[in-house]
Amino acid sequence: MTENARIVIDPEICHGAPCVRGLRYPVTMILELLASGMSHGEILADYADLEEEDLRACLHYAARISDVKTLSMITS
């Protein structure tokens, strides 16, 4: 399974938020855990469904998203 295949965007899962392998673990949650200082080992111990490759896929996804050249302001 490639890193890109590990991140799933499906309107039926978590309202279309990017998730890890459709397991209902949003990428943002994984990134927040990493940003809080949790190690990969701690995350994997707390979430048995996750694999090391899933964490790397989240980081890779975040890196690709941050490479966006332009952002549009959305107003309500």
C-alpha positions in Angstrom: 0.0 0.0 0.0 1.4 3.4 -0.9 1.4 6.4 1.4 -1.2 8.1 -0.8 -3.5 5.0 -0.6 -3.4 5.2 3.2 -5.1 8.6 3.3 -8.8 8.2 2.3 -11.3 11.0 1.6 -14.8 9.6 1.6 -17.9 11.7 2.3 -19.3 8.7 4.2 -16.4 8.6 6.6 -15.9 11.5 9.1 -17.9 13.9 6.9 -15.2 13.7 4.1 -12.2 14.6 6.3 -9.0 12.9 5.2 -8.6 9.8 7.3 -6.2 7.0 7.7 -7.2 3.9 5.7 -10.9 4.7 6.3 -10.5 3.8 10.0 -12.1 7.0 11.2 -8.8 8.4 12.4 -8.6 11.9 10.9 -5.2 13.0 9.6 -5.6 16.2 11.7 -6.0 14.1 14.9 -2.7 12.2 14.1 -0.9 15.5 13.3 -2.2 17.0 16.6 -0.9 14.1 18.6 2.5 14.4 16.9 2.5 18.1 17.4 1.7 17.6 21.1 5.0 15.7 21.5 3.7 12.2 21.4 6.2 9.7 19.9 5.3 7.4 17.2 5.6 4.5 19.7 3.2 6.2 22.1 0.6 6.8 19.4 0.9 3.3 18.1 0.5 1.9 21.6 -2.7 4.0 22.2 -4.2 3.3 18.8 -3.6 -0.4 18.0 -5.3 -0.2 14.5 -2.6 2.2 13.3 0.7 1.3 11.8 4.0 3.2 11.5 3.4 3.7 7.8 0.1 5.4 8.6 1.9 8.0 10.7 4.4 8.7 7.9 1.5 8.9 5.4 -0.1 11.6 7.6 3.2 13.6 7.6 3.6 13.2 3.9 0.0 14.3 3.3 0.5 17.4 5.5 3.7 18.2 3.6 1.9 18.1 0.3 -1.0 20.2 1.5 1.4 22.8 2.9 3.0 23.1 -0.5 -0.2 24.8 -1.9 0.8 27.9 -3.7 -2.3 30.0 -3.2 -5.1 30.1 -0.6 -8.5 31.6 -1.1 -10.4 33.4 1.6 -13.8 31.8 2.2 -16.4 34.2 3.7 -19.8 33.3 5.1 
